[in-house]
Amino acid sequence: MRCPSPHPDPKAVKYARNDPITPMRFDNNYYKNVMQMKGLLRLDNALYLDPRTKPYVQRMAKDNSYFFQQFVEGMSILTEHNVLTGNKGEIRKHCEWVN
């Protein structure tokens, strides 16, 4: 495994866009693509095919405001996780190895 370069060459990077229609806008178009079986990953399309998650995909695709609301709630939950500090956590000096 190699660490990512701190100074990547932008010409050497190939991007896989989640959303070819509005790639530079933050919106719910990802979910619209999934409903058309045009997800980036196989897992994306599985969200729409699974009856347990299909209603969520449909709601997110239908209602951009709902998508934004759910995104904010999800990010808020993620930020509530306690970061390890002091001797309980570490910032690696080299990403491949524990200090």
GUDO-649114 format. One record per residue: z, x, y of N, C-alpha, C, CB in turn; residue number from 1. Coordinates in steps of 0.2 Angstrom, whole numbers. Glycine has a CB too. Layout:
    nw    nu    nv   caw   cau   cav    cw    cu    cv   cbw   cbu   cbv num
     Z     X     Y     Z     X     Y     Z     X     Y     Z     X     Y NUM
...
***
This chain:
    nw    nu    nv   caw   cau   cav    cw    cu    cv   cbw   cbu   cbv num
     0     4    -6     0     0     0     0     4     6     6    -5     0   1
    -4     3    11    -4     6    17    -2     2    23   -11     9    19   2
     2     5    28     4     2    34    -2     0    38     9     6    38   3
    -2    -5    42    -7    -6    47    -7    -1    52    -7   -13    50   4
   -13     1    55   -13     6    60   -10     3    67   -20     8    61   5
    -6     6    70    -4     4    77   -10     3    82     2     8    79   6
   -15     7    81   -21     6    85   -27     5    81   -22    13    89   7
   -28    -2    79   -34    -3    75   -40    -3    79   -33   -10    72   8
   -45    -1    75   -52    -1    78   -55    -9    78   -57     3    74   9
   -56   -12    84   -58   -19    84   -65   -20    80   -58   -21    91  10
   -69   -15    80   -75   -15    77   -75   -15    69   -80   -10    79  11
   -69   -12    67   -68   -12    60   -65   -18    57   -64    -5    58  12
   -62   -22    61   -59   -28    58   -63   -34    58   -53   -30    63  13
   -63   -37    52   -67   -43    51   -62   -49    51   -71   -43    44  14
   -63   -54    55   -59   -59    55   -61   -65    51   -58   -62    63  15
   -56   -68    48   -58   -75    44   -54   -80    48   -55   -75    37  16
   -58   -84    51   -56   -89    56   -54   -95    52   -61   -91    61  17
   -48   -98    54   -46  -104    50   -50  -110    52   -39  -106    53  18
   -53  -110    58   -57  -115    61   -63  -113    65   -52  -119    66  19
   -69  -113    62   -75  -111    65   -77  -115    71   -80  -111    60  20
   -74  -121    71   -76  -126    77   -73  -124    83   -75  -133    75  21
   -66  -123    83   -63  -122    89   -58  -116    88   -58  -128    92  22
   -61  -110    87   -57  -104    85   -52  -101    90   -62   -99    82  23
   -54  -103    96   -49  -100   101   -45  -105   104   -54   -97   107  24
   -45  -111   102   -40  -116   104   -35  -118    99   -44  -123   106  25
   -29  -119   101   -23  -121    97   -24  -129    96   -16  -119    99  26
   -26  -131    90   -27  -139    90   -26  -140    82   -33  -141    93  27
   -27  -147    81   -27  -149    74   -33  -149    70   -24  -156    74  28
   -38  -145    72   -45  -145    69   -44  -142    62   -49  -141    73  29
   -39  -138    61   -38  -135    54   -38  -141    49   -32  -130    54  30
   -34  -146    51   -32  -151    46   -39  -156    45   -27  -156    49  31
   -43  -156    50   -49  -160    50   -54  -156    45   -52  -161    57  32
   -54  -150    45   -58  -146    41   -55  -147    34   -58  -138    43  33
   -49  -147    33   -46  -147    26   -48  -154    23   -38  -147    26  34
   -48  -159    27   -50  -166    25   -58  -166    23   -49  -171    30  35
   -62  -161    25   -69  -161    23   -69  -155    17   -73  -159    29  36
   -64  -153    15   -64  -148     9   -67  -141    12   -68  -150     3  37
   -65  -140    18   -68  -134    21   -62  -129    23   -72  -135    27  38
   -56  -129    19   -51  -125    21   -53  -118    19   -45  -127    16  39
   -49  -113    23   -50  -106    22   -49  -104    15   -47  -102    28  40
   -43  -106    13   -41  -104     6   -41  -110     1   -33  -101     6  41
   -41  -108    -5   -41  -113   -10   -35  -118    -9   -41  -110   -17  42
   -29  -115    -8   -23  -118    -6   -24  -124    -1   -17  -113    -5  43
   -27  -122     4   -28  -127    10   -31  -133     7   -33  -124    15  44
   -36  -133     3   -39  -139     0   -35  -142    -4   -46  -137    -3  45
   -31  -139    -8   -26  -142   -12   -21  -146    -9   -22  -136   -16  46
   -19  -145    -2   -15  -149     1   -18  -156     2   -14  -146     8  47
   -24  -156     3   -27  -163     4   -28  -166    -3   -34  -162     7  48
   -29  -163    -8   -30  -166   -15   -24  -168   -18   -34  -161   -19  49
   -18  -165   -16   -12  -167   -19    -9  -174   -16    -7  -161   -18  50
    -8  -179   -20    -6  -185   -17     1  -185   -13    -5  -190   -22  51
     5  -179   -15    11  -179   -11    10  -176    -4    16  -174   -15  52
     5  -172    -3     4  -169     4    -2  -172     8     3  -161     3  53
    -6  -175     4   -12  -178     7   -10  -183    14   -16  -183     2  54
    -5  -187    13    -3  -191    20    -2  -186    26     3  -195    18  55
     1  -181    24     3  -176    30    -3  -173    33     8  -170    28  56
    -8  -171    29   -14  -168    31   -18  -174    35   -19  -166    25  57
   -18  -180    33   -21  -185    36   -18  -186    43   -21  -191    32  58
   -12  -187    43    -8  -188    50    -9  -182    55    -1  -189    48  59
    -9  -176    52   -10  -170    57   -17  -170    59    -9  -164    53  60
   -22  -172    55   -29  -172    57   -30  -178    62   -34  -173    51  61
   -27  -183    61   -28  -189    65   -25  -189    72   -25  -195    62  62
   -19  -186    73   -15  -186    79   -13  -179    81    -9  -190    78  63
   -17  -176    86   -15  -170    89    -8  -169    92   -21  -168    94  64
    -6  -174    95     1  -174    98     6  -174    92     2  -181   102  65
     5  -177    87    10  -177    81     9  -169    78     8  -182    75  66
     3  -166    78     3  -160    76     7  -155    80    -5  -157    76  67
     6  -156    87    10  -151    91    18  -152    90     8  -153    98  68
    20  -159    89    27  -160    88    29  -157    82    28  -168    88  69
    26  -157    77    28  -155    70    28  -147    71    23  -157    65  70
    23  -144    74    23  -137    75    29  -134    78    16  -135    79  71
    31  -138    84    37  -136    88    43  -136    83    38  -140    94  72
    44  -142    80    49  -142    75    50  -137    70    49  -149    72  73
    44  -135    67    44  -130    62    45  -123    65    37  -130    59  74
    43  -122    70    45  -115    74    52  -115    75    40  -114    80  75
    55  -121    78    62  -121    79    66  -119    73    64  -128    82  76
    64  -122    68    68  -121    61    67  -114    59    65  -125    56  77
    62  -111    60    61  -104    58    65   -99    63    53  -102    59  78
    66  -101    69    70   -96    73    77   -97    72    68   -98    81  79
    79  -102    68    86  -103    67    89   -98    62    88  -110    65  80
    84   -95    58    86   -90    53    90   -84    56    80   -88    48  81
    95   -82    53    99   -77    56    96   -70    54   106   -77    53  82
    95   -66    59    92   -60    59    97   -55    57    88   -58    65  83
    96   -51    52   101   -46    50   101   -40    55    99   -43    43  84
   107   -39    57   108   -34    62   113   -29    60   111   -37    69  85
   114   -23    64   119   -18    62   117   -15    56   126   -21    62  86
   122   -14    52   121   -10    45   119   -15    40   127    -7    43  87
   118   -22    41   116   -27    37   108   -27    36   119   -34    38  88
   105   -25    41    97   -25    41    95   -18    44    95   -31    46  89
    88   -18    44    85   -11    46    78   -13    49    85    -6    41  90
    77    -8    54    70    -8    56    67    -2    53    69    -8    64  91
    62    -3    49    59     3    45    56     8    49    55     1    39  92
    57    14    48    54    20    52    47    20    49    58    26    51  93
    46    19    43    39    19    40    39    13    35    38    26    35  94
    34     9    36    34     2    33    34     2    26    28    -2    36  95
    32     7    23    31     8    15    38     9    12    26    13    13  96
    42    12    15    49    14    12    55    11    16    49    21    12  97
    60    10    12    67     8    15    69    15    18    71     5     9  98
    72    14    24    75    20    27    80    24    23    78    19    34  99
***
